[in-house]
Amino acid sequence: MNDTRNKLQDKLQDKLKEGFLNGLKRGWSAFLWMMKIIIPISFLTAVLAWTGWLGRLDFLLAPLMGFMGLPAMAALPIVIGGLTGIYGGIAAMAVLPFTVAEMTLLANFLLICHNLIQEGVVQAKSGLNPVKATLFRIAAAVVTVYAMTFFIKTDPAAAVQAGALGASTQAFQVMVADWGISMLNLTVKIFFIIMTILTLLDIAKSMGWIMPIVKALSPFLRILGLSEKVGILWMTAVIFGLTYGGAVIVEEARQGHISKEELEELQLSIGINHSMVEDPFLFLTFGISAFWLWVPRLITAMAATRMLTLWVSWTRKKNTAISG
């Protein structure tokens, strides 16, 4: 009896050790990869802000940014994040003088609408039109941020007029020094967040805790308007994101176990609500409230799947009436 217990304990310890070591390796690898993106983009953004070149974008971008309660300079992290990824958006955001309220709105836009090309390809391979997926995410980001302006007060008029930064009178060497200090602080925070989150995730995976968590979340899936059959895929996207979890989602879609409607509901939901563990934690380094980093996206995802269900139901009734 004691031998069996000891063997079980040794096995659990081995799994725990394996998950811990894998998490550290993956965390370090992810951290280095992020720094390769964040450091050059943030420096380029700092230089652009110092020269005042961002001000030339005012007439194009100020109206749309003002609609969302943001200054025109918010367009830079939005464009960079949309084309490259969440880390590029964070890098640009980190060196521009946004208020906490503006950063809260900008963070939500970036959390929904980033890495659109690569993630659009992933969604296309699993059956969702990439143009539809991309336009939907952009629309969801704009609507979500606009709705948040009713609760998070910024000055829209000032946001429109503020535009981008003018040329700085600060010496270039001083600007570089200030950038270096701010980046050092951000780098330290990101390091500890990434290492902690990915280590915990790998431990959970190694210990076999993922499946029980998925089962426990079944009622929550129903609240989101999703079928329990997509639980694993939803959890994959929520934990690992669309890019990392893309292979699992694509493979399951090919198996044909999930209907086209269930798959579309999932894709629209996770297009808004993915990488819910790692990405929001990164924005906590800017002093943004955790509530605003998690809750708005959940509400938007819920509304999106419900609206899709109503649309499909209405279309069916309409087609039935026409054919009848």
N, C-alpha and C positions, 0 to 999 in steps of 0.2 A: 504493500500500500504506500509506504514511504517512498519506495523507488519510483513508483508511478507518479507520485506527487512531485518528486524532485525532477523527473524527466519533463513533466508538464511545465514546471517553473523555469527550467533551463530553456525549453522551447520558447516560452513567452519572452524570456530575457533576450534570447537570440533574435527574435522578431523585433523586439523593442530596439535593440542595438542596431540591427539592420536598417530599420526605419529612421533612426536618429542619424546614422552615418550617411545614408542616402539623402536625407533631408539637408544635411550640412553641405554635401557636395553639390546638390541641385541649387541650394540657396546661394552658395558662393558663385556658381556658374551663372545664375540668373542675375546676381548683383553686378558681376563684371560686364555682362551683356548690357544691362541697363546703363551702366556708367559710360559705355562706349557711345550710347545714344544721347544721354542726358548732358554730359560735359560739353561736347562740341556744339550741340543745339543751343544750350543755355548761354554759352559764350557768344555765339553768333547773334542771339537775341539781344544780349546785353550791348553788343557793339551797335546793332541797328537802333536800339533805343538811345544810345549815347550820341549817335550821329543825327538823330531826328528824322531819319528816312521813313519811319513808320507813319509820320504825319501825312505823307503823300497818299495814304490809303483812305483818308478820312471821307472823301466825297463818295467813295464806293461802298464803304462798310458801315459808316456811322448810323444810317437809318435802321439797318437790320439789327446791329448790336444794341442800339437804343431801344428798339422794340422789346428786347430781352433784358433791359435794364443794365446793359454793359457798355463800357466805353469802346471806341473803335479799335483800340489796341488789343482788345480781347480776340479780334479776328485772327491774330497771328498764332496763338496757341491752338485755336480751333482748327485752322487750316493745317498746321503742322501735325496736330493730333489726328485729324481725319485722314491724312495721307500716310503718316508713319506709324503712329501708335500712341498709347496712353502716356508712355514715358517721354516721348517727344513733346507732347502737349504740356506735361508737367515741367519739363525743362524750360520751355518758353514762358510758362506761367510764373515760374519761380523767381525770375529776375525783373518782372514788371511790377510797378507799384499799384497793385489792386488792393481794395479794401477787403475785409473778411467777407462781407456780404457779396461783393462781386466775385470773389474766389469761390464762394459757395455755389453761385449760379453757374460759373464757368466749369467747376468740377463736375456738376451734374451733366452739362452738355458733353464734356469729354468722356465721362463714364459711359454714356449711351452711344456717342458718335465718335469712334476712333478706329484707326486701322481699317478703313472702309473697303479698300481694294482687296487686301488679303483675306479678310473675314468674309467679304462678299463672295469670293471664289469658293471658300469653304461651304458657305450656305448654298451656293449654286450646285455644288457637287452632291448635296443631300436633297436636292429637289426644289429649292426655292429660287425663283428668278433673281439674279444678282442686282439688276436695276431696281426691282421692286423692294428687295431687302435693303438696299442702300437708301433709296428715297424714303422708305418707311422709317429707318433709323434717324435720318436727318429731321423728318417731320416730328417724330416722337421727341427728339432732343429739344427742338424749338418750342413745341407745345408744353413740355414739362417745365422748361426754364421760364417760359412766359407765365405759366400758372403759379410758379414759385414766387414771382415778383409781387403777387398779392399778399404774400406772407413775409417775404424778406424784402425790406424796404431799401431801395436804392433811389437815386434821383435820375429818372429817365432823361430829363432835359439836360442835366449836367453831363450825363453819360454820352448823349449825342454830341454835345458841344466840346466835351473834353478831348475826344479823339485820341490820337496817339501822342507819344511824347515829342516834345520839341527837342532841338539840339541841346545837349547838356553843356554847361559851362565848366563842368568838372574835368580835371586833367585826365588823360587817357590812363595813366599809370594808377591814379586813384580809383578810377572806375574798375580797372582790372583787379585791384586789391580788394575792393568791396565785393566784387563778384566772387573772388576766390574764397572769402570768408563765408559768404552766404551759401556757396556751393558745398563748402566743407561741412557746415552745419546740416544741410539737407542730406548730404551723402551719409553722414553718421546715422541720422534717423532712418533713412531708407535701408541701410545695411541691417540694422537690428530688426526692422519690421520684416524684411524679406527673409532673413535667416530664421526668424521665429515662426512665421506663417508656413513656409515651405517645409520646415522640420516637423512641425505639428501635423501637416497634411501627409507627409510620408510615413510618420509613425502610425497615423490612423489607417492608412492604406495597408501597411505591413501587418498591423494587428487585426485586420479584417473588420474594421468598424464602419466602413463606408456603407455597406448594404443595410445594416440595422438602422443607420441614420436615414437612408432613403425610405425605408419602410415606415419609420416614425414620421416622416414628412408627407406621407400620402394625403392626410387631411388638408395640409397646406397646398398641395398640388391642386386639389379640387377647388380651393378658394381662388387659386390663380387661373382656374378655368382650363386646367390641363388634365389629360388622361393619366391614370396611374401607370399605364404601359410606357410612358415616356419618362418615368421617374429617374432611371439610371442616366439617360441622356441629359435630362435637366440638371441633375446633380453634377455630371461631368462638366457641363458648360459653366455652372455656377462656381465650381471649385477651380477648374483649370482654364476656363475661358474658351472662346470659340476656336482660337488657333490651336491650342494644345489639345483640346478635347475634340477637335474636328475629325480626326481619324475614327474615333469611336462613333460619332454621330453619322458620318458618311457610311461606315460599314453596316450599322444597324438599319439605315435607310435602304441599303441595297438588299437586305434580307427580306424586306417586304412585310415585316411583322406589324408595322404601324401604318395606319391609313394615311392617305394624302392630307386629309383635313387635320388629323392629329399632328402630323409632321409640320404642317404649316403653322398651326397654333403654337407648337413648340418653338419653331424658328423665329416667329415674331416675338414671342416672350423672351427668349434668350438673346435675341438681337438687342433688346433693351437691358436685360438683366443677366449679364454673364460676368464671370470673374468677380463674384460678389465678396470674396474673402480678401484677396490680395490688393486689388486696385483701390477700393475705398480707403483701406488702411494707409495707403501712400498719401492720400490727401489730408489725413489727420495731422500730418506734419505742418500743415499751414494753419492749424488752429480752427479748422472747420468742424462744426458739430456733427457727431456720428449720426444723429437722427436724419439730417439732411443728406447724408451720403448713402443711406440705405432705403429709407422709406419712400421718397418720391419715385424712384425707379420701380419699386414693387407696385405702387399704385398705378403707374403708367402701364406696366406689363399686364396687370389685372384688367385694366380698362381695354387694352388692345385685344386681348384674347376674347373678352366678352363681346366686344364690337364685331370681331370676326365671326364668332358663333351666331350672332344675330343676323349678320350679313348673309352667311351661308344658309341659314334657315329661311330668310326672306327670299333668297334666290331660288331655293328649292320650291317654295310655295308658288312663286311666280311662274316657274317653268312648268310646274304641275297644272296650274290654272290654264296656261297657254296650250299645253298638250291635250288637256281635257276639253 
